Amino acid sequence: MSFEFYIAMGDSMTLDDYPAGDAERRGLNCRKDIGAAALLYKNESQLFPELAGHDLASIRPGLKFANLAYDDATTEDMLFEERIKQLNQYSTNHCLITLTIGGNDLLTIFKSIPSTNMRALTSATQEVHTRYLQLLKLIKATVPASTILLTTLYDPTDGTGILPSTTMGTGTLPVTFIEQFNIFIASCARRQKAILADVYSHFQGHGAECGHKDNFWYCPLQPIEPSYLGASEIRRVWFETLKREQQI
């Protein structure tokens, strides 16, 4: 399909802020818009010369880009009418849409419900599943001529449940619910004719269990956020998925 717009939707997995801050702390000379969505649209050759041409702007000259993602986004507030209204201007266009959402929902649940209360955790996460599907259907209805790329959630704990910092306090996160949510996202992709980008699998071994700082794809001070390398790796999964699905 010949896309007219690339629209990024969702949370901080998509944004520029954390990757740019990470690059600045490392003293790297580069532009500020180096989040996953911005890199998918246009590569940053100063940081990633090996990925020259691996971006939408190179393959689809004239493609326009809109980043509608925002920090701390959840499925609940993305369902608010004013959020979806942002898509109305694209209702008749052929659009590529990337969606990263659900991580903040789960973090809120993990903070508020003890990991031992499996019944409450299960009930709360099932509500997230329901809202995610509602959101996906609403996006499809608002922009019917769209190709939607659904993104699985990464796990900074690498399956251990223990974040590589004290951001979430002490204790072990019930990461099995991340795995279950990703299985649900995959089922949504199949049933709703969307495309699945499996960031979760690609990021395994690059969090708490990475073994060396050079293999760590998260911000050291905020390990639930992607570093500049992490943002590029999300972009890599998106780009390679679109190529495999013959969408670019």
C-alpha positions as CSV (number, residue, x, y, z in Angstrom):
1,M,0.0,0.0,0.0
2,S,1.2,3.5,-0.8
3,F,0.9,5.3,2.5
4,E,0.2,9.1,2.7
5,F,0.8,9.4,6.4
6,Y,2.7,7.7,9.2
7,I,1.0,8.2,12.5
8,A,2.6,7.1,15.8
9,M,0.2,6.5,18.7
10,G,0.8,5.4,22.2
11,D,3.2,6.0,25.1
12,S,6.8,6.7,25.8
13,M,8.0,3.6,23.9
14,T,7.4,5.9,20.9
15,L,8.5,9.3,22.2
16,D,11.8,11.2,21.6
17,D,12.3,12.5,25.2
18,Y,14.0,9.6,26.9
19,P,16.2,8.5,24.0
20,A,17.3,12.1,23.4
21,G,18.0,12.6,27.1
22,D,20.0,9.3,27.1
23,A,22.1,10.5,24.1
24,E,22.7,13.9,25.7
25,R,23.9,12.3,29.0
26,R,26.4,10.2,26.9
27,G,27.6,13.4,25.2
28,L,26.5,12.2,21.7
29,N,26.1,14.8,18.9
30,C,22.8,14.1,17.2
31,R,19.4,15.6,16.6
32,K,16.8,15.6,19.3
33,D,14.0,13.6,17.6
34,I,15.5,10.1,18.0
35,G,12.6,8.2,19.5
36,A,11.4,5.0,17.8
37,A,8.8,6.6,15.7
38,A,11.0,9.5,14.5
39,L,13.8,7.0,13.6
40,L,11.3,4.8,11.7
41,Y,10.3,7.9,9.7
42,K,13.9,9.2,9.2
43,N,17.1,7.6,10.4
44,E,19.7,9.5,12.4
45,S,22.9,8.9,10.4
46,Q,25.2,10.4,13.1
47,L,24.2,7.6,15.4
48,F,23.2,4.8,13.1
49,P,25.1,5.0,9.8
50,E,24.6,1.3,9.2
51,L,20.8,1.9,9.0
52,A,21.0,4.5,6.2
53,G,17.9,4.0,4.0
54,H,16.2,1.9,6.6
55,D,13.4,4.4,7.1
56,L,10.1,5.4,5.7
57,A,11.2,8.7,4.3
58,S,13.8,7.0,2.1
59,I,11.3,4.4,0.8
60,R,8.2,6.6,0.6
61,P,9.3,10.1,-0.5
62,G,6.6,12.6,0.3
63,L,5.2,10.5,3.2
64,K,4.1,12.8,6.1
65,F,4.6,12.1,9.8
66,A,2.5,12.8,12.8
67,N,3.5,11.7,16.3
68,L,0.4,11.6,18.5
69,A,2.1,9.6,21.4
70,Y,2.5,11.1,24.8
71,D,4.1,10.3,28.1
72,D,2.3,8.1,30.6
73,A,-0.4,7.2,28.1
74,T,-2.8,4.4,29.1
75,T,-5.6,2.6,27.3
76,E,-8.1,4.3,29.5
77,D,-7.2,7.9,28.6
78,M,-6.5,7.1,24.9
79,L,-10.2,6.1,24.7
80,F,-11.3,9.6,25.6
81,E,-13.1,11.3,22.8
82,E,-10.6,14.2,22.4
83,R,-7.7,11.7,21.8
84,I,-9.5,9.9,19.0
85,K,-10.6,13.2,17.5
86,Q,-7.0,13.7,16.6
87,L,-7.4,11.0,14.0
88,N,-10.4,12.5,12.3
89,Q,-8.3,14.6,9.9
90,Y,-6.8,11.4,8.5
91,S,-10.1,9.5,8.1
92,T,-9.9,9.4,4.3
93,N,-6.2,8.9,4.0
94,H,-4.1,5.7,3.6
95,C,-2.1,5.6,6.8
96,L,0.4,3.5,8.6
97,I,-0.2,3.6,12.4
98,T,2.1,2.2,15.0
99,L,0.6,1.6,18.5
100,T,2.5,1.2,21.7
101,I,0.2,1.0,24.7
102,G,-0.6,-1.0,27.8
103,G,2.7,-0.8,29.7
104,N,1.6,2.1,31.9
105,D,-1.7,0.3,32.6
106,L,0.2,-2.7,33.9
107,L,2.7,-0.7,35.9
108,T,-0.2,1.1,37.6
109,I,-1.8,-2.3,38.5
110,F,1.5,-3.7,39.7
111,K,2.0,-0.7,42.0
112,S,-1.5,-0.9,43.5
113,I,-2.1,-4.6,43.8
114,P,0.1,-7.0,45.8
115,S,1.8,-9.7,43.6
116,T,0.2,-12.3,45.8
117,N,-3.3,-11.2,45.0
118,M,-3.6,-13.1,41.8
119,R,-7.4,-12.8,41.5
120,A,-7.3,-9.0,41.7
121,L,-4.4,-8.9,39.3
122,T,-6.1,-11.1,36.8
123,S,-9.3,-9.1,37.0
124,A,-7.5,-5.7,36.6
125,T,-5.4,-6.9,33.6
126,Q,-8.4,-8.4,31.9
127,E,-9.9,-4.9,31.9
128,V,-6.8,-3.7,30.2
129,H,-7.3,-6.3,27.5
130,T,-10.8,-5.2,27.0
131,R,-9.8,-1.5,26.6
132,Y,-7.0,-2.4,24.3
133,L,-9.4,-4.2,21.9
134,Q,-11.9,-1.3,22.1
135,L,-9.1,1.2,21.2
136,L,-7.9,-0.9,18.3
137,K,-11.4,-1.2,16.9
138,L,-12.0,2.5,17.4
139,I,-8.8,3.4,15.5
140,K,-9.7,1.1,12.7
141,A,-13.2,2.6,12.4
142,T,-11.8,6.2,12.5
143,V,-9.1,5.5,9.9
144,P,-10.5,2.6,7.8
145,A,-7.8,2.8,5.1
146,S,-5.0,2.1,7.7
147,T,-2.4,-0.5,8.3
148,I,-1.9,-0.8,12.0
149,L,1.3,-2.1,13.6
150,L,0.7,-3.5,17.1
151,T,3.7,-3.6,19.4
152,T,4.3,-6.1,22.2
153,L,5.5,-4.8,25.5
154,Y,9.1,-5.2,26.4
155,D,10.2,-6.6,29.9
156,P,13.1,-4.7,31.4
157,T,13.4,-7.4,34.1
158,D,14.1,-10.1,31.5
159,G,11.7,-12.4,33.1
160,T,13.1,-12.0,36.6
161,G,10.5,-9.6,37.8
162,I,13.2,-7.4,39.3
163,L,13.9,-4.0,37.6
164,P,17.6,-3.0,37.3
165,S,17.0,-0.1,39.6
166,T,14.8,0.9,42.6
167,T,12.3,2.8,40.4
168,M,9.4,0.5,41.4
169,G,10.6,-0.1,45.0
170,T,11.4,-3.5,46.4
171,G,9.7,-6.8,45.5
172,T,9.2,-8.8,42.4
173,L,6.9,-7.7,39.6
174,P,4.3,-10.3,38.4
175,V,5.7,-10.3,34.9
176,T,3.7,-13.3,33.8
177,F,0.9,-10.7,33.2
178,I,3.2,-8.9,30.6
179,E,3.6,-12.2,28.8
180,Q,-0.2,-12.8,28.9
181,F,-0.8,-9.3,27.6
182,N,1.6,-9.9,24.7
183,I,-0.2,-13.1,23.8
184,F,-3.4,-11.1,23.8
185,I,-1.9,-8.4,21.5
186,A,-0.9,-11.2,19.1
187,S,-4.4,-12.5,19.1
188,C,-5.8,-9.0,18.4
189,A,-3.4,-8.7,15.4
190,R,-4.8,-12.0,14.0
191,R,-8.4,-11.2,14.6
192,Q,-8.4,-7.6,13.6
193,K,-6.2,-7.9,10.6
194,A,-3.4,-5.8,12.1
195,I,0.4,-6.6,12.0
196,L,2.3,-7.8,15.0
197,A,5.7,-6.3,15.8
198,D,7.3,-8.5,18.5
199,V,9.5,-6.1,20.4
200,Y,9.2,-8.3,23.5
201,S,11.2,-11.2,22.0
202,H,13.7,-8.9,20.4
203,F,14.5,-7.1,23.7
204,Q,14.9,-10.3,25.8
205,G,18.4,-10.4,27.3
206,H,18.8,-6.6,27.0
207,G,17.4,-5.6,30.4
208,A,18.3,-6.9,33.9
209,E,20.0,-9.9,32.5
210,C,22.1,-8.2,29.8
211,G,25.4,-8.9,31.5
212,H,27.1,-5.7,30.2
213,K,26.1,-2.1,30.0
214,D,26.7,-2.1,26.2
215,N,23.9,-4.6,25.8
216,F,21.4,-2.6,27.9
217,W,18.6,-1.1,25.8
218,Y,16.9,1.0,28.5
219,C,17.7,4.3,30.2
220,P,19.9,3.6,33.1
221,L,18.1,6.0,35.5
222,Q,14.6,5.1,34.2
223,P,14.8,1.4,33.1
224,I,11.2,1.2,32.0
225,E,12.1,3.7,29.2
226,P,14.0,3.0,26.0
227,S,17.5,4.4,25.6
228,Y,18.7,5.8,22.3
229,L,19.8,2.3,21.4
230,G,16.5,0.9,22.6
231,A,14.5,3.3,20.5
232,S,16.5,2.3,17.4
233,E,15.9,-1.4,18.2
234,I,12.1,-0.8,18.4
235,R,12.4,1.0,15.1
236,R,14.4,-2.0,13.7
237,V,11.6,-4.4,14.7
238,W,9.0,-2.2,13.1
239,F,10.9,-1.7,9.9
240,E,11.8,-5.4,9.5
241,T,8.2,-6.4,10.3
242,L,6.9,-4.1,7.6
243,K,9.4,-5.4,5.1
244,R,8.5,-9.0,5.9
245,E,4.8,-8.2,5.5
246,Q,5.6,-6.5,2.2
247,Q,4.1,-3.2,3.4
248,I,7.2,-1.2,2.4
